[in-house]
């Protein structure tokens, strides 16, 4: 996506040319599947036989939601509940937007202007508001968390705090089982330790072995 969250026409043309020649093109993205579908629809790349389809493969949420050649979900990685509890408690105290990704849905405790922008500009599902973190955790498993604030605050406050708290995901910090990841300067993601797009792509590629 470009700076306006659009797929360039030249990129769409290159993908279509590859597909027309029988090349398998699999989308690997940090976005939730509905967001990826919306972004690709705008470029004419969504639908059976195109870049993305709800009945086709894809790697979403940084490799946390992996779908095989038939669209079936192959992964179920999730964050430990203590990480989710700490994140929402800290976010409220710090005045930082925080949202949980549950797969194809999002949930939060406070629907802030930043989280509305996450939906309108970045295509992500509009987060439903839960009355408490306990209610949020009672639903589908939390795949990843996302903090959203201005670039200076993310770099100077949010990232240092969570990098120290998680200690690389291996238990060296106050919490274990999760690590930070950043792709956009105004956002910071917390994901299960050891999960990434490459690992997800290996999983979905395995569903094609022996079928061609």
N, C-alpha and C positions, 0 to 999 in steps of 0.2 A: 504494500500500500504506500502511496505517496504521502506528503505532509497533510493532505486533505482527506486521508483515509480512503483513497480511491485506487483501484487497479488501473494502471496505465493502459491505454488502448494498444500500445506496442507489446506490452506483456501479455495481454489477452490474445492478441494475434499470434504470438509465438507459442502460447499454450495450445491454442486451437490447431495450429499447424502440426505440432507434435502429436496431438491426439489423432489427427487425420491420418498420420503415418503409422498409427498403431502403437505409439509409445504410451506406456502407462505413466501417468502423471498423478502423484498423490500429494495432497495438500498437507503440510505439517505446520501448525500454527499455535500460538499461545491463546488464540481466541476460542470461545465456546463454539460448538457446532452451529447453533442458530446464527451467531454473529458472522461466522465464515460463510454460511449460506447467503445471508443478506448482502455481504460485500461482493460475493461472486455473482449474485443475481444482477446487481447493478452493472456488471461488466459482461453479462450474457454467458457466464461460465457455470451456472448452476443448473443441474438436471441430469437425468440418466445419460451416461456416456460422455459427460463433460467433466470439469475439474472437481465438482463436488455434487453429491447426491445423498439423500438420507438412506438410500439403499446401496451405497458404495463405500469404499474405504476412505480413511482419513485419520490424521493424528491431530488431536485438539488439546487445548489447555496444557501446552508445553509437554505433551506426551502422557498426560494423566487420563485422557479419554481416547482410547484407540479403537477404531472400527475396522473390521476386516473387509475382504473383497465383497462380501454380501451385505455389508452394513452392520453386521452384528458387533456389539460391543465386546471387546476382548480384555479390557483392563478394569481394575476397580481400586486403584491406588487412592488413598485418602489421608488427610491430616489427622494426627492424634487430637482428640477432643481438648486436652489441656492447652494445646497451642491455639486452638480456636478461641477458647475462653479467655486466654491471656490477651490475644490480639484485639478482641472487641472491647475488653475492659481498658486496655491501654489506649486504644484509638479514641474512645470517649473522653478519657482524661486529657489526652493531648490535643483534642479537637481536630483529628485527622479522619478523613473518610475511610471506611473499611467495608468491604463487601466479600461475601463468600460465594464461590462458584461450586455448584452442586452437580454439575454435568451440563445439561441443557438449560438449567435455571440458575438464578442468582438470588441471594437473600442478604439482608442487612438489618441493622437495628435502627439506623437513621438514614433516610433517603435524602442525601445532601445534593446541592447543585452539581458537585463534581461527579456524583454517581449518576445523575441524570445525563450529564454530558457523556459519560461512559456508554450510555445507551444511544443517545442521539448522534454523537460523532463517531464513536468506535463500534457501533452495531451490537454491543453486548446486550443480553436480555435485561430488561428493566427489572431491578431488584425488588422483590416483595419485601415488605417490612414485617419483621417478627417482633413480638412483644418483649422477648428476652433471649439471651444466648442459649438458655436451656431449651426454649421452644425451637430455636434454630437447629440445635444439635439433635432434637428429637425427630427431625425429618431426614431426608437423604444425606448421605455422607458428604462432608465438605472436601472437595478435591483440592482447591487452592484458595488462598486469601489474596486480596489486592488492596493495598493502601494507595490513596490518591491525594495529592496535595501539589503545591507549586514546586518547581524544580529545586529551588534553594532549600526548602524545608525537607524535601525527600533526601537530598544529598547531605544536608547538615544535621538532621535530627532523626528521621525515620530509618534510613539505611544504617547509620552507626549503631542505633539502639538494637535493631533486630539482628544485625550481623553478630553483635556481642551476645544477645540473648540466646540465639540458636547455635552459636559456636560451630558453624560449618555443618550442622545436622547430625554430627556423630556423638552428641552427648557432652561435648566440652563446655557448652554454655548452660544456661539455666533450664533450657528445654531441649528435648531430643526428638529426632524423627522428622525434622523439617529443615529447610534451608532457604535462603533468599535468592531471588532471581530478578534481574532488571532488564527490560527491553526498551522502555520509554522513560525519559527523564522525570516525568511527573507521576510515575507509578513505581511501586515496589511490590513484588509478588512473594508470597511465602508458599512453598510447595513441598510435598513429601520428599525426603532426602533420596537422592539417587535416581530420580525420574527425569527424563529429558526427551526431546523430540527424536533424537537418533535412536534411543532405545525403543521408543514407540514405533518408529518406522520399521525397525527390525521385526517387531511383533506382527505388524500388519502384512509385511512382505512374506512372512512365513505362511500366511493363509493361501498364497498363490503357488507354493511349491507343489509340484506334481500335477498342477491343473492345466499346464500348457506345454 
